[in-house]
Amino acid sequence: MLSHSMVGTNDLAAARVFYDDVLATLGYGYAGENERAIFYSDGLNNFVVGRPANGEAAEPGNGMTVGFVAENPAAVEAFAKVGVAAGGIQVEDPPGIRVNPFGRFYNAYLRDLDGNKICAIHGPMMD
């Protein structure tokens, strides 16, 4: 449905270190970069972290989250652990089960080095 998701950064080099480590836990690999952005892919889904095209400072969107599908709860746990070790900040509750109108999911939320909210999510889980 989407071609890609993108978040802004003010430091491409730091973002590369963070996202190389964090996205590897979910099967995403480095796909290249240019002077403005770094590209990642799992072969189906694409993610970009880059400087805003308007030249202004990157700022996280209030109410915005980029969610990545995780293969299992262990991948969600790895995402959270590696993300915090790489300088991210755990937000909301620790990794675990959340329930919403779409079902039961195992997920974790982080803020990256620029304050963007990202999530790893596995589910829906069956009882």
N, C-alpha and C positions, 0 to 999 in steps of 0.2 A: 504494500500500500504506500509506503514512503520510499523515496529514493535514498535518503540519508537523514541523519540527525547531526546537528552541529552545535557546539558550545564555543563561547569566546574565551580567549586567553590573552593575558598581557605579557606572557613569557613563554615563547614557543619551546625553548630548550627545557625548561622545568616541566612543562606540560608533556613533552615527549617522554621524559623519564617516568613521570607519574602514569600516564596512560599505557606506555609499553608494558609496565608491570601489571597494572590493574586489569587491563583488557585481556591480557594473556590468560588470566584465570577463567575467562569465559570463551576462549577459543578465537578471539580476534587477534589478527596480526597486523603489523605495520605494513601499509600499502604504498607509502611514498609521502613526499611533502614538496611544497614549493616555498616561496619566500613569505607566504602569508598563512599557510595551514599545513596540518599533519593529517594524513588519511589512514584509517583503519578499516579492516573488513574481516568478516568471517566467511566470505564467499557468497553470502546472500544479502547480509545487512551491512550498511556502510555508516561509519561515524567519522566526523571531522571535528578537530579542535583547531581554532585559528583566530587570528586578529580580525576584528570587525572591518568590513570593507569600507566603512565611512571614515576610517582613520581615528576614530575616537576610542577611548578606553573601553575594554570589555567589562561588562557588569553582568552578574547573574540575573536571570529573569525571576521575579517574584512569582511563585506558583508554578514554575516550570520544573519538570523532572525528565531526564532521559533515562528510560528503563531498558536494560539489557536482559535478554532471556538467558537463564542459567540452566544447564543440563540437569542439575540435581541440587539438593540443599547443601552438599559439600562444596559445590562451586560458589554458592552464595556466601558461605562462610569464608572461603579463600578470598573472594572479592573484597569482603569487609576487612579481613586481616591484612592483606597486602595493601589495600587502599589506605588504611590507617598508618601502616609502616612506611608508606611512600609520602606521608604528609597530609593525607586527607583527614577529614573530621567525620566521625560517625554521628549521624543525626537521627532523630526520632528514637525508636526503641532499638535494642540490640537485634542482630539477625534473628528471625523467627517467623512464626506463622502469623499472617494477617488475613482477615476475612473482609471481603467487600461483596457487592452485588454480583460479581463475576465468579466468586468461589473462594476457596482457601488457597493462599499462596505462601511460599516461604521466600522472604525477601530481606534485603538490607539496603539502607540508604547512606550515602556519603556526600560530603561536600568536597569537591576537588580543590586544587591549590588556588583557583580563582573564585571559589565560592559557588560554582555550579553544582546543582543537586543531581546526582546520578544514583541509579538503583540497579541491583541484580535481583531478578525475580524468577522463581521456579513455580510452575503450577499451570492450571489449577490442580490441586492435590485431591486425591480421592480419600474418603474416610476409610 
